[in-house]
């Protein structure tokens, strides 16, 4: 499970950087990479969202170690 969570953490960090670029520069990197294919962009955003949900476990990881 640790490998999955680390992978999801990397995906979540990349997603946060993309959202930071959108917020700071009003430039959508996902749309720039995949063009006007909205279904592909939705898949990318869904993967980032699922990875973020999986990383909720990191909040409670210190409780499990006792």
C-alpha positions, 0 to 999 in steps of 0.5 A: 500500500505504501507504493500506491500512496507514494505514487498518488502523492506524486500525482497529487503534487503534480496536480497542485502545481497544475492548479497553481499555474492556472491560478497564477498565470491563467494557463491550463497546462492540461488543456495545452497538452491534450488540446480541446479533448475535454474527455481526456482532460476530465480523465486526468482531473479525475485521476488527480482527484482520486489520488488526492482521496487516497492520500487522505490516509496520510492524515491518519498514518501517525495514528496507525503507528502507535 
